[in-house]
Each structure stands twice: as structure tokens, then as C-alpha cells.
Amino acid sequence: MELRRFGKTDLEVSVLGFGGAPVGFLDTDRAEVARILNTLLDRGVNLIDTAAGYPGSEEAIGAAVGHRRDDYVLVSKCGQAFDDLDGAEWSATVIRQTVDRALRRLRTDHLDVMLLHTCDLEVLRQGEALGALVAAREAGKVRFVGYSGDNEAAVHAAALADVAVIETSVSICDQANIDGVLRQAERHDVGVLAKRPVANAAWKDLADQRGMYATYAKTYTERFSKMAIAPADLGFDDAAAAVWPEIALRFTLSQPGVTTAIVGTTKPSHVEQNLAFAAKGPLAPEAAAQLRRAFARAESADGVTWEGQR
């Protein structure tokens, strides 16, 4: 498994990371979560991403691999208000309590990274939310802090001195952050987690999407259709039905500035598939360029800006 330097954290993380949203939102059996995560760790994946807002995810991950804490870089996200915690969203009170709860749920004494979970630009500028994470860092509960989000807010966050990590949408159907967020992150030596790198399987029929996937899949599916590009245009076998997940993941990994692409799954069979795709390395430069041109043409024809999906 290829490792990349995680920006100014100086950690090294695998190019493929695990995204913990599906195992929470889809209420995955705990034994399956343990099977998936232990397989990934055994095969060299060393980054696990979750969030307070993914119901049950932190608890499932802690139960599955808390005993292997030294084997992975652990990322979670916070900022929303919860019924069992005091404080309004983005307040220092709720963030402090969310950090402490995450430590208990994830069965650890520290988080490697804690991110603000998609607050808007004004919240970032006010400073209370980020300041609460900095306080958690100074208390030794969090090693590095950062921001998860897109567009203007993520560009702003990447330039802040205390931000060491950005999580942002980068995929064949979500390219706005490539020229904005990724470039800013590179300038400030910020590590980047690319979320939704396989574009929520935008090539699938919407009727086949389920649960949380359907929320983002609609926009991505519409964009993908308008891009009107086929695997054969990129040098792949057009008859291979399974080729789009490979193209999508390798496209994301080919973007300068991306440290790791986090892929969530509830199926052990998909673990092997994603490992194989990541092992092939970044997409060929010309194929990646063609996908960028297809996105730009379709966006222009649509007459509206295709922003990064929050």
C-alpha cells in the first residue's frame, strides 16, 4: 500500500482510507465492521475516518479495532448539537463534549485529527469553534485539527495557521475543489482527505441507490450523464461493467494535493476491490485530463457552477 505524507502533520497515511459513514447510517452488523476494518488494517490501510454525526459509527469502530489503536491514524468530526450534549452547534461547549465522547466511543486516549464538520464560512471567521479544537489539541486530546467541507469555506480554512488537515469532495463528478481547495492546501502544506472519491456510484441507476447514498447520488448522477464520457474514451474496455469504480478512485488519487481517498463500504467484497484499484496507482495523465475536460464542457453547457457538494 502506497503511503503519502499527510501535509504538515508529518504523519504518513495510506492512499486508501476507510470512511465510516456507511457503517453507521446503514446500521451494519458489528461483526461485519470488525471483519472489514481488520482486513483493511492487515492489508496496509492505516487511516480511519468517522464523525459524531454518523450514528453508531464511532462506537462500531471503537469496538472493532480499538485494541489495534497503534495501527491507524484516527480522524473524526464534530460541531453539530446533540440531544445528549450541552451547548449549541459550533459552540465551544458542544465541541469540548463531543471530543470527550468520541474518545470514549472510539476507545482511545487521543484522536489523531478532529475536524469541524462542514460549518459555514462565518462560523470559521468567528473563531469559537476552531478555538475549541485548538484547546483540545493543547490538552492532548487531539493531535491535529482541521476542517471538513467544500468551496469557499474550505479554501479559507486551508489558509488558517491551526488547520493541518482538510477533508473535501474530489471525484469525477465533483471537481470544483481541485482548483480551489487542493491548490490552497498545497500552498499551506495541509493534508487532504478526499471524500466521496467514487462519486456515490453515479453510473448506477438511481433506483438502485439506498439510504444515505441516494442523497448525494442524484446530483452526481445528473452530472455524470451530462459529461457523456465512456470508459473506452479513457483507454478502458467499454464492455467492463465494473470499470467505473476503478476509474473514479484512480482519478481522485491522481489529483495533486490529495493525500488519501476515503471510501466507505459495508461489504467485505468491496474491500478487496478497492484495495486492488488503489494498488494500480493514479489514473494515466491523459485519461485524468479527459475527465477534467468532460466535466468543464458539461458544466459550461449547463450554465451553472457545479460546486462541491457539502
C-alpha positions in Angstrom: 0.0 0.0 0.0 1.4 3.4 -1.0 1.9 5.9 1.8 1.9 9.6 1.4 3.0 12.4 3.7 0.0 13.9 5.4 0.9 17.5 5.0 2.4 19.3 7.9 1.3 16.7 10.4 4.3 14.7 9.1 2.2 11.5 9.5 2.3 9.0 6.7 -1.0 7.6 5.6 -2.2 5.1 3.1 -3.6 6.4 -0.2 -6.8 4.4 0.5 -8.6 5.3 3.7 -11.8 3.9 5.3 -14.8 6.2 5.5 -17.0 5.4 8.5 -20.3 6.9 7.4 -22.0 3.9 5.8 -21.3 1.5 8.7 -23.2 4.0 10.9 -26.0 5.2 8.7 -26.7 1.7 7.3 -26.6 0.1 10.8 -24.0 -2.5 9.8 -23.6 -5.7 11.9 -20.7 -5.2 14.3 -19.1 -8.5 13.2 -19.0 -7.2 9.6 -17.5 -3.9 10.7 -14.8 -5.8 12.5 -14.1 -8.0 9.5 -13.9 -5.1 7.2 -11.7 -2.9 9.4 -9.3 -5.7 10.4 -8.9 -6.8 6.8 -8.0 -3.2 5.8 -5.5 -2.8 8.6 -3.9 -6.1 7.8 -3.6 -5.0 4.1 -1.8 -1.7 4.9 -4.7 0.8 5.1 -3.9 3.0 8.1 -6.4 5.8 8.1 -10.0 5.6 9.5 -12.4 8.5 9.2 -15.6 8.8 11.1 -17.8 11.6 12.7 -20.0 12.3 15.6 -22.8 12.8 13.1 -22.6 9.3 11.7 -25.0 7.4 14.1 -23.3 4.4 15.6 -20.1 4.7 13.6 -17.7 5.8 16.3 -18.9 3.1 18.6 -18.7 0.4 15.9 -15.1 1.4 15.0 -14.0 1.5 18.7 -15.5 -1.9 19.3 -13.9 -3.4 16.1 -10.4 -2.0 16.3 -9.9 -0.1 19.5 -7.5 -2.8 20.6 -5.3 -2.0 17.5 -5.1 1.7 18.1 -1.4 2.0 17.3 -2.1 0.6 13.8 -4.0 3.5 12.3 -4.5 7.3 12.1 -7.9 8.1 13.5 -10.0 11.1 12.2 -13.3 12.2 13.5 -15.5 15.3 13.0 -17.6 17.4 15.3 -19.6 20.7 15.7 -23.3 19.7 15.5 -25.5 19.8 18.5 -26.8 16.6 20.0 -29.6 15.8 22.4 -27.3 14.1 24.9 -24.8 17.0 25.0 -25.0 20.6 26.2 -24.4 23.6 24.0 -25.5 24.9 20.7 -23.9 23.8 17.4 -20.4 25.1 16.8 -20.1 26.3 20.4 -17.0 25.6 22.5 -19.2 23.7 24.9 -20.6 21.2 22.4 -17.2 20.7 20.7 -15.5 20.0 24.0 -18.1 17.5 25.0 -18.1 15.9 21.6 -14.3 15.4 21.7 -14.6 13.7 25.1 -17.5 11.5 23.9 -15.5 10.5 20.8 -12.6 9.4 23.0 -14.9 7.1 25.0 -16.7 5.7 21.9 -13.5 5.1 19.9 -11.8 3.6 23.0 -8.7 5.8 22.8 -7.0 8.5 24.8 -6.4 10.7 21.8 -7.7 11.5 18.3 -5.0 12.0 15.6 -7.2 14.5 13.8 -10.5 16.2 14.7 -12.3 18.3 12.1 -15.1 20.8 12.1 -17.8 19.1 10.2 -19.0 21.4 7.4 -19.6 24.7 9.2 -20.1 27.7 7.1 -17.5 30.5 6.4 -19.0 32.8 9.0 -18.5 30.2 11.8 -14.9 29.8 10.8 -14.4 33.5 10.9 -15.9 33.9 14.3 -13.3 31.6 15.6 -15.0 30.0 18.6 -15.4 26.5 17.0 -11.8 26.3 15.8 -10.6 27.7 19.1 -12.3 24.9 20.9 -10.5 22.3 18.8 -7.2 24.1 19.4 -7.9 23.9 23.2 -8.5 20.2 22.8 -5.2 19.9 21.0 -3.4 21.8 23.7 -5.0 19.4 26.3 -3.5 16.4 24.4 -6.9 15.0 23.4 -6.3 15.8 19.7 -3.0 15.8 17.9 -4.1 17.9 14.8 -7.2 19.9 13.9 -8.8 20.9 10.7 -11.9 21.3 8.6 -14.3 19.2 6.6 -16.2 21.0 3.8 -16.1 22.5 0.4 -15.9 25.5 -1.8 -15.2 29.0 -0.3 -15.2 27.9 3.3 -12.7 25.1 2.7 -10.4 27.5 0.8 -10.5 29.8 3.7 -9.9 27.1 6.3 -6.8 25.7 4.4 -5.0 29.0 4.9 -5.6 29.1 8.7 -2.4 28.6 10.7 -4.0 26.0 13.1 -5.6 23.9 10.3 -3.4 20.9 9.4 -6.0 18.8 7.6 -8.8 19.4 5.2 -11.4 16.9 4.1 -13.2 17.8 0.9 -15.1 16.4 -2.0 -13.0 15.3 -5.0 -14.3 12.9 -7.7 -15.0 12.7 -11.4 -18.4 14.3 -10.7 -17.1 16.8 -8.1 -14.2 18.8 -9.4 -14.7 22.3 -8.1 -12.4 21.8 -5.2 -9.5 20.7 -7.3 -8.5 24.1 -8.5 -9.5 25.9 -5.3 -9.2 23.8 -2.1 -6.4 21.5 -3.3 -4.2 24.3 -4.6 -4.7 26.2 -1.3 -3.9 23.1 0.7 -0.7 22.6 -1.3 0.4 26.2 -0.7 0.0 25.8 3.1 1.2 22.2 3.4 -2.2 20.9 4.6 -3.0 17.2 4.4 -6.1 16.4 2.3 -8.7 13.6 2.7 -10.8 13.3 -0.5 -14.3 12.3 0.4 -16.8 10.6 -1.9 -14.0 9.7 -4.3 -16.2 7.2 -6.2 -18.9 9.8 -6.7 -21.5 7.7 -5.0 -21.5 5.3 -7.9 -23.0 8.0 -10.2 -23.1 5.5 -13.1 -25.7 3.3 -11.3 -29.5 3.7 -11.8 -30.8 6.0 -9.0 -33.4 3.4 -8.2 -30.6 1.1 -7.1 -29.2 3.6 -4.6 -30.1 3.2 -1.0 -30.1 5.2 2.2 -27.5 7.9 2.6 -26.1 7.2 -0.9 -29.3 8.4 -2.6 -28.8 11.9 -1.1 -25.7 12.7 -3.0 -26.2 10.3 -5.9 -28.9 12.4 -7.5 -26.7 15.4 -8.3 -23.7 13.2 -9.2 -25.9 11.0 -11.5 -27.2 14.0 -13.3 -23.7 15.4 -13.8 -22.3 12.1 -14.9 -25.0 11.8 -17.6 -24.2 15.3 -18.9 -20.5 14.6 -19.0 -21.3 11.9 -21.7 -17.9 10.1 -21.5 -17.3 6.3 -21.7 -14.5 4.1 -20.4 -13.4 3.5 -24.0 -12.7 7.2 -24.3 -10.2 6.8 -21.5 -8.5 3.7 -22.8 -10.6 1.2 -20.8 -12.7 -1.8 -22.0 -16.1 -0.3 -22.5 -17.7 -3.7 -22.0 -16.4 -4.0 -18.5 -19.4 -3.0 -16.2 -17.1 -2.7 -13.1 -14.6 -0.4 -14.6 -16.1 2.9 -13.5 -15.3 2.5 -9.7 -11.7 1.9 -10.7 -11.6 4.9 -13.0 -13.2 7.1 -10.3 -11.0 6.1 -7.5 -7.8 6.4 -9.5 -8.9 9.8 -10.9 -9.2 11.1 -7.4 -5.8 9.7 -6.4 -4.2 11.3 -9.5 -5.1 14.8 -8.3 -2.1 16.8 -7.0 -2.6 17.6 -3.3 -4.8 14.6 -2.4 -3.2 12.6 0.3 -5.8 9.9 0.8 -9.1 8.9 -0.7 -11.6 7.7 1.9 -14.0 5.0 0.8 -16.8 3.7 2.9 -18.3 0.3 2.5 -20.4 -2.3 4.3 -19.3 -5.2 2.1 -16.1 -7.2 2.5 -16.1 -7.9 -1.2 -15.8 -4.2 -1.9 -12.8 -4.0 0.4 -10.8 -6.3 -1.9 -12.0 -4.4 -5.0 -10.9 -1.1 -3.6 -7.5 -2.4 -2.5 -6.9 -3.7 -6.0 -7.9 -0.4 -7.6 -5.7 1.6 -5.3 -2.8 -0.7 -6.0 -2.9 0.2 -9.7 -1.9 3.8 -8.8 -3.1 7.1 -10.2 -5.0 7.3 -13.5 -2.9 8.0 -16.6 -2.5 11.8 -17.0 -4.3 11.9 -20.4 -7.3 10.0 -19.0 -7.5 12.3 -16.0 -7.3 15.3 -18.3 -10.1 14.0 -20.4 -12.3 13.6 -17.4 -11.5 17.2 -16.4 -12.4 18.4 -19.9 -15.6 16.5 -19.9 -16.6 18.0 -16.6 -15.8 21.5 -17.7 -17.7 21.1 -21.0 -20.8 19.8 -19.3 -20.7 22.4 -16.6 -20.4 25.2 -19.2 -23.3 23.7 -21.2 -25.4 23.5 -18.0 -25.0 27.2 -17.5 -24.5 26.9 -13.7 -21.5 26.4 -11.5 -21.1 22.8 -10.3 -19.9 23.5 -6.8 -18.5 20.9 -4.4 -21.3 19.0 -2.6 -21.3 19.6 1.2 
